[in-house]
Amino acid sequence: MKLILPAQDLFTATAIDLEPTDAELDQIEQEMPVISAEVELLDAQIITLDRLPNELDARRLRRARNRVLTARRELANQAATTQTGGAA
């Protein structure tokens, strides 16, 4: 009689697959200002979901949007600088 068993290596994730690599962690660290700014914007948007935004809410939203744009710009400039090898 022949035993039929699944190939466990094909279906079971190894410990290597579960953890992010050092390069992925570095990338997350570089993108953290953008992530934080987007969370702040999301918080400001959530506050205005159940009521009509007042002047303070509008100011909070505007500042949060500006922080997101600034963080994205700085990340893009940083990436462009590292790709070209830095400023001359």
C-alpha positions as CSV (number, residue, x, y, z in Angstrom):
1,M,0.0,0.0,0.0
2,K,1.3,3.4,-0.9
3,L,1.0,6.4,1.5
4,I,-0.3,9.7,0.0
5,L,1.1,12.6,2.0
6,P,1.1,16.3,1.0
7,A,4.5,17.9,0.4
8,Q,4.7,20.0,3.5
9,D,7.6,22.2,2.1
10,L,5.4,23.4,-0.7
11,F,2.5,24.6,1.6
12,T,4.2,25.6,4.8
13,A,5.8,29.0,5.1
14,T,9.3,29.0,6.6
15,A,10.5,31.4,9.2
16,I,12.4,33.3,6.5
17,D,9.2,34.2,4.7
18,L,7.5,35.6,7.9
19,E,10.0,38.4,8.7
20,P,10.8,41.4,6.6
21,T,14.3,41.7,5.3
22,D,16.7,44.4,6.4
23,A,16.2,46.2,3.1
24,E,12.5,46.2,3.6
25,L,12.9,47.6,7.1
26,D,15.2,50.3,5.8
27,Q,12.6,51.2,3.2
28,I,9.9,51.4,5.8
29,E,12.1,53.6,7.9
30,Q,12.7,56.0,5.0
31,E,8.9,56.1,4.3
32,M,7.9,56.6,7.9
33,P,7.5,60.4,7.7
34,V,5.0,59.9,4.8
35,I,3.2,57.2,6.6
36,S,2.9,59.3,9.8
37,A,1.6,62.3,7.7
38,E,-1.0,60.1,6.0
39,V,-2.2,58.8,9.3
40,E,-2.6,62.3,10.6
41,L,-4.5,63.3,7.5
42,L,-6.8,60.2,7.9
43,D,-7.4,61.2,11.5
44,A,-8.4,64.7,10.5
45,Q,-10.7,63.3,7.8
46,I,-12.3,60.9,10.3
47,I,-13.1,63.7,12.7
48,T,-15.1,65.5,10.0
49,L,-17.2,62.4,9.0
50,D,-20.0,62.9,11.4
51,R,-20.3,66.6,11.4
52,L,-20.0,69.7,9.2
53,P,-16.3,70.8,9.3
54,N,-15.9,74.1,11.2
55,E,-13.0,76.5,10.6
56,L,-10.7,74.6,13.0
57,D,-11.4,71.3,11.2
58,A,-10.8,72.9,7.8
59,R,-7.5,74.3,9.0
60,R,-6.5,70.9,10.4
61,L,-7.3,69.2,7.1
62,R,-5.4,71.8,5.1
63,R,-2.3,71.4,7.4
64,A,-2.5,67.6,7.3
65,R,-2.7,67.7,3.4
66,N,0.3,70.0,3.3
67,R,2.3,67.7,5.6
68,V,1.6,64.8,3.4
69,L,2.7,66.7,0.3
70,T,5.8,67.9,2.0
71,A,6.7,64.4,3.2
72,R,6.1,62.9,-0.2
73,R,8.2,65.6,-1.9
74,E,11.1,65.1,0.6
75,L,11.0,61.3,0.0
76,A,11.0,61.8,-3.8
77,N,13.9,64.2,-3.6
78,Q,15.8,61.9,-1.3
79,A,15.2,59.0,-3.8
80,A,16.3,61.1,-6.7
81,T,19.5,62.1,-4.9
82,T,20.4,58.6,-4.0
83,Q,19.7,57.3,-7.6
84,T,21.9,60.0,-9.2
85,G,24.7,59.5,-6.8
86,G,24.3,62.8,-4.9
87,A,24.8,66.4,-5.7
88,A,28.0,67.5,-7.4
